[in-house]
Amino acid sequence: MSKLRIMSVFGTRPEAIKMAPLVRELASRGEIESLCCVTAQHRQMLDSVLEVFDIKPDCDLDIMTPRQTLSTITSKCLLGMDDAIERLKPDMILVHGDTSTTFAGALSAFYHQVKVGHVEAGLRTYNKYSPYPEEMNRKLVSSIADLYFCPTVSNRENLVREGFTENLFITGNTVIDALKTTVREDYRFETEELNKLPYGEKKIILVTCHRRENYGEPMKNIMLALRQIAEQNTDVELVYPVHLSPVVREAVDKYLRGAPRVHLIDPLPADEMHNLMARCYMVMTDSGGLQEEAPALGKPVLVLRRETERPEAVEAGTVRLAGVVQDDIVTMAERLIRDKDAYARMAHAVNPYGDGNACSRIADAILWYYGKGEKPKDFTV
């Protein structure tokens, strides 16, 4: 019998981190031919993940251009996907989460009448402009998808409320699978500055900030809050891998450059980021993925956004919404820096995002869908 041709499509660093272990899991199944198409929506940051996980794409659309817009990303993905689908002839296309690559990949699959599996399905804020454009991307993909791989129960409940009731699987999040392969006690950083940080002697805070909805005044407030935290706490050091976006870099240079005890470094490969997270004191971020990764490593997270599509960690107590107001951010950070009990409550909260077997459940679900295996049991906390 011919193998199922399952093509994973992704284009950004966060997608790649979460899809890489799935690409490898699919390749381990005798009934599946695992194909990989990357759009390179983020070129440099994507390539570093492919190298870490030793993945060689079957198709590389290489769409990235300087100061690209959402329209150019989507249109170039659609045009490139035409050729990829016609050449590789997949039975199913897997897209991840909520990027423009995700939406374009799903839409292209629909145009070619190819089945779509949505990895990390069902996340919602119910505010179409926050996160932007991610909230609408994932809602549009929900309308196209045939299989839904939901990290948590609440993600599935979101979809059911919207009328999607078939082929919903609770799998856990694939990022936990990725952490199992990257975090090591004996790890040595390629970025030498990270080897010299005073782990254990000082409180190392890992920072990221890059979301479009934070551009402008919110990002200014975040940067000023980070500077204030560093200036007021001599026992704290901030490490900020700065996103390649020119808008982000301009804000960092204006408000954070030269601040004491702030390390501004280039974006890190996935393995370096994960191992830095494992060694840090806490995380401050507007990223989605870090809200899932850090709890798995026992690190409290302050989310630098007004809302989150990952309420499970807020409910579990390992994540708190800090917002985008300078004083609020500083107050919440200071509490975790100074209050040992408050820190311990967040650090020891149960991680609701998975057990490291999400990729296996997704592969099992795909085989079940095609009548080639048992239906997998849902992940439970």
N, C-alpha and C positions, 0 to 999 in steps of 0.2 A: 504493500500500500504506500502511496505517496505521502510524504510528510506535510503537515500543516505549515504553511509559510506565514509566520507571524512577524510583522515589521514594527519595531519600536521607533517612534519619531520624537526627537527632542532637539532643542537648540540652545538652551541656556545652561549656565553652570548648575543652578539648583535642580533643574530637571535632570541633568546628566547624573548628578549624585544619586538621585532617587531611582533613575531608570537603569543605571549601570548594573546593579546586582540582579535586576530582573532580566536584562539581556543575557547575563551569564546563566541564570537559572533556566531560562527557556532553552539555551544551547545545550544544557545538560540532559534535556528530555529527548529520548529517542524518537518520539512521535512528532517532534517539532523542528523545523528549520528556523533558527532565530536570525532575523535580518535587522539591520540597523540603518536608519536614515537620519542624518543630522542636518539641521538648517544652518547652524553656526550663527544664530541670532546674536550670540555672544561668542566671538571667535576665540580669543586668547584664553578666556576663562573656561570655555567649553573644552578646549584642547588639553588643558591641564588635568581635567577629570578623566578624559579618555585615556590619557597616559597612565594615571594612577590605577585605573581598573583594567588596563590593557585591552581596550576595545578598539577595533578597527572597523569603521563604518563601511557598509556596502554602498552607501551613497552620501555624498557631502555637497549640499546645495551652496554653501559658502556665500550666504546672502549679505553678510554684515557690511555696512558702509558707514562712514563718519556721520555722526549726528542723524542717524536714521530715524524715520518717523514710524508711527504705528501703521500708517497706510503702506509705506514702502515694505516694511517687514511682512505684512500680511499678503500683499500682492506678489512679492517675490517668492514667498513660501508656496503660494498656490500654483504659480507657474512652474516652479521647480518640482513640486510634488507630482505634477502631471507626468513628467518623464520618469520619475522614480517608480510610480505605481505601474506605468505601462511596461517598464523594463523588469522590475522585480516581481510583479504579479502576486502581491500578498493576498492571503485569504482573510486576514484581519490586520488592522492597524491599531497599535496602542499609542495613545497620547497621554500626557501627564499634566494634571493640575490645571493651570489657568493662564499660560503665556499666550502671546500672539502666535507662536509656533503651534501651540496646542490647538487653538481655534482653527488656524489655517489647515493644519494636518487633518483634523476631523472633517472640515468642510470639503477638502479635496477627496477624502475617502468617500464621503457621501456622493459627490459628483461622479465618482467612478463605481458607485454601488458596492463598495467594499465595507465589510463589517468594522465597527469601531469599538474598542475597549477603552474605557476612561479610567486611568489609574489616578488615585486620589480624588475620587468623585464625591460630590455632595457638600463641599465646603461653601459656606454662605455668610455674608454680612447683611444682606438685603439692603445694601446701599450701592447702587450701580456705579457710583463714582469713587468708591473707597472699599477695597483697593482698586485703583484705576490703571489699566483697563481689565484687571484680572477678574473682578466680580462678574462682568458681562461675558467675558471669555468662557468661564466655567459654566455659566447658565446656558449659553448657546451650545456648548459641547454636550451638555446634558440632553438637549433636544435631539441631538444627532446620534448619540451613543447607543450601542446594543447591549453592552455589558458594563456594569458599574462596580468598580472596586473601591469600596468606601473604607477609609482608615478606621472609623469609629461608628458606634451605634447612632450617635446624633447626626452624623453625615448621612446615614441611610434614612433617618427620620426626615431630614430636610427634603430628600428626593421623593419620599412617599407623599409628603404634604403637597408636593408639586405635581403629583400624578404619575410618577415613575415607580412602578411596583414590580416589574419583572427583571430577573437577572441582576439582583442587587446582592453583593457579597461584602461582608465585613472582614477585611484582611489584615488590619493593622497598617502601619505606614512603612513603606519600603526603605525609608531613611534609616530606620533602626537596623535593618538588614545590612545597610552600607556601613554603619558604625562598627559592626561585628568584625569587619575585615580591615578597617583602617586604624582603629585606636590600639596602641601598644604601650606597655609600661616602659620598654626600652627604646622608645622612639627618639630619634635625633633629628632636629629640624634642619632642612636645607637653608632656611632663612636664619642666618647666624645670630641676628639680633634676638630671635626668640629663644635661643639656647642660653642667652645671657640674662634673661629676665629673672628677678629674685622670687621665684616660686616658693611659697611657704613663708618667706620673710615679709612680703608685702601682699596686699590684696590686688590681684591682677584682674581687671575688668575688661572683657572682650566686648568691643563695640562694632556694630555695623549700622549704616543708615544710607539708604539709596532710593526709596520708593518715590514714584512720581507724585503721589498725592502729598508728599512732604516737601516738595520743591517750594521755594519761596520762604515765607514767614515761618512755617513750622520747622523747616530745616535750620533756619537761623536760630530759633529758640532752642532746638536740640543741641546745636553746636555750642551755644553759650552755656547751656546747662552742663555739658560735658567739661567745658573749660573750668566752670565754677567748681565742679566736683573735684577735678584734679588740683586746683589751686588751694582748696580748703582741706584736703586730706593728704598729708605727707606720707601716709602708710598705704596709699593707693597708687597704682599705675594703670593707665588706660592703653590698651592696644587696639588700634583701629586700622584694619585692612581696608583701604579706601577704594571704593568702587571706581571703575574706569569712566563712568559717566562724567563728561565735562562739567555739567551742572553741579554734581556732587563735589568734584575736585575744586571748583571755584569757591564753594561754600566752606569747605575744609580749610583751604588756604587762607581765606579771609578771617575766619573766626577761631581756628584751632592751631594753625601753624605757629610754633614757638611757645606753646603753652607748656608749663612744667609737667613732667611725668606723663606726657602723652606721646606715644609711639605711633607715628603715621607711617604705615607700610603699604606696599602694593598688595593686591588681592592674593590670597593664598590658595595653593592647590588643596583639594578636598582633604587629603590625609593630614596636611599641616594644620588646616582649620580645625579638623576634628580633634587632633591631639592637643592643640592649644586650648580648645574648649574643655577638654578633659582635665587640664591643669589649671584653669582659671578659677577665680573666686565666684564670679557671676557674669551674666551676659546682659547687655543692653542693646536692643536691636529693633528695627522695623521689618526685619526679614520674617517670612513665613516659616521656612525650613528650620531656622534656629530655635523657634518655639517648640519644635518637636525633638530636635537633636539634644538640646541642653538638658531637658528633663530626664532623658535617658541616661545622662551622665551625672545626674544629681546636682545640676547647677541652676540656681534661681534665675528667672528671666524677667526683666522689665521691658515691656513692649512699648516702643516709641511711636505709638499710633493712637488714634481716637477709638478704634474698635478692632476686633480680631475675628477672623473666620475660624479660629481654633479655640472655642470656648471651653473645650474639655480640660485643657491645662489650667485655665483660670479657675474652673470649678474644683479641680483637684488640688489647687493651691500652689502649684509650682511656677505659675506665670501670673504676672500682674500687669494691668494696663496702666502705663505711666502717662500716656497722652503726649501732647506736644507743647505744653506750657512749661516754661523754664523752671519756675518755682516748684511746680508739682513734680517734675522729673528729679530735681535736686533733693526734695524732701524724701521721696521714695528711695532713692539711691542711698542717701545718708542713713536711713533707717536700717537698710540691709548691711551697710558698712559697720554700724555701731551696735545694733541690737542682735546679739547672738541667738536669742530665742526666735526672733522673727526670721532670721536667716535659716536656722535649723528647720523651722516648719516648712519653708519652701524647698530646701535642699532635700528633705526626706519625704516629700510628697510622692505619691504613686504616679508613675508615668503612664498615661492612658493611651499611648500611641503605638504600642506593639511589643511583640516578643522576639522579633528577628526572623519570623517565618512568613512574612507577607508575600514575598516573591513565590514561595512554594504554593501558597494558597491561590495566588493569581494563576499560576501555571496549571494547577489542578482544575480551576474553574474554567479555563479555556478548553482544556481537554474534555471536561464534562459537557460543555456547550456543544462540542462537536461529536458527542457520543462515544468518547474514548476513555472514560474513567468515572470515578465516583465524584459526587458533588462534595466540595470541601466543607468542613465545619467552620462556622464563623469564629473569628478572634473574639475573645472575651478578656476583660481586664481581671 
